[in-house]
Every structure is written in structure tokens, then in C-alpha cells.
Amino acid sequence: MMDDASTAPEVAPPPGPLAGLAILLIVVVLIVAWIAIGLQFMADTSLVGGFMLLWFWANNGQLEIRRLAPAIVGSVVGIGVAWLLVYAPTHFGGAGLALGLAALLLALYLDIIKTVPMLVNNATMLFITLAAAPLIQLRVNWVELILSTVVGGLFFGLAVEALKRIAARFA
């Protein structure tokens, strides 16, 4: 059943030009900070996890802190399924391929029926797609990708919550 316009959640109006510039400046500072921190512990190719988590949480979770944990957990599950799609066939041949595909089909099914949204959700599907891309598979350190996703998510979550509190003080 489709929702009609009267039941759709209200969307906040976009910021004005000056507020937009301030937000852009904050985003640039946070991205540079994440790169500087992340490069101390992981390869540059792994930083994509934190950036994708931020993009997902900002666009699908509207930067609401209650939506951060499911985004992080779902992302890690997605990375795990994508890893299995690469690892299992190379180590177990056809049986491994069947195992990887079964994990993918199970994740898709659980996403469709929405029975475990904390584990399998839109973030899971995004990260399966991201991490299953050949360029990522060939170059990424899987442990670092998970680390980047989790630590990046926490970094951006803490930064956004701190900025919200600061903004509320000045409002």
C-alpha cells in the first residue's frame, strides 16, 4: 500500500545560502579531519567506508543519532556478505560460490521482509554493492574497511551530535 502525500513525513526546508556555506565549511573540516585521523591507521583506499557511512546516515538517517547504530551494523553486515562473495569461491570453489550466493540471497530476503532491520537494512544493501565492486575487492583491506566504517561512523556521529548541541546553545 502506497502512502499518500498527507501521511508522508515533513521534510525540513533546505538551508539558505549563508547557512549552506557554513554547513559546507563544517563538512570540509570534518572530511579533512577524518582523512588525517584515518590515514594514521589505515590505507587511503579503506577510508571509503567512513565516507559512505556518513553519506548514508546523512541522506537516509537525516543525521539522527538513533539511526546511526543500525546504519553501522547494517554496513558491517554488508561488508561481510561482500567479503564472503570473494573469499568463499576462491578458497572453496563451487561450494564457496554457493555459500556466498546463499548469504547474498538471505540478506536480500531479510531486507525484503524487514525482520531484522538492525542487522539487514538499506545500509547493508549499499555496502554489499560498494564492497562487491571489483575495484574495491581487488584493492581493499577488508579489516580496514570495517574499521573505517565503524570508527568513521562513530567519529562523524560524535561530531554531528556535538555540533547540534553547540548550535542549540546559540539558537
LINNOR-V266675 format. One record per pair of residues at least 12 apart in sequence whose ideal C-beta (glycine too) atoms are under 7 Angstrom apart, sorted by the first residue. I is the first residue (numbers start at 1). J is the second residue. Records with the same first field share a line. If there is no record, write none. Layout:
I=J / J
This chain:
26=163
30=156 / 159
34=50 / 152 / 155
35=47
37=155
38=50 / 148 / 152
42=144 / 147 / 148
43=141 / 144
45=139 / 140
46=140 / 141 / 144 / 145 / 148
47=148
49=145 / 148 / 149 / 152
50=148 / 149 / 151 / 152 / 153 / 155
51=152
52=126 / 127 / 130
53=71 / 72 / 75 / 149 / 152 / 153
54=152 / 156
56=71 / 123 / 126
57=71 / 153
60=122
63=160
65=157 / 161
68=153 / 157
70=117 / 118 / 121
71=123 / 153
72=149 / 150 / 153
73=118 / 119
74=119 / 120 / 121 / 123 / 124
75=123 / 127 / 149
76=146 / 149 / 150
77=119 / 120 / 124
78=123 / 124 / 125 / 126 / 127 / 128 / 131
79=127 / 131 / 142 / 145 / 146 / 149
81=103 / 104 / 107 / 128
82=127 / 128 / 131 / 132
83=131 / 142
84=99 / 100 / 103
85=100 / 104 / 132
86=137
88=100
104=128
107=120 / 124 / 128
111=124 / 125
131=145
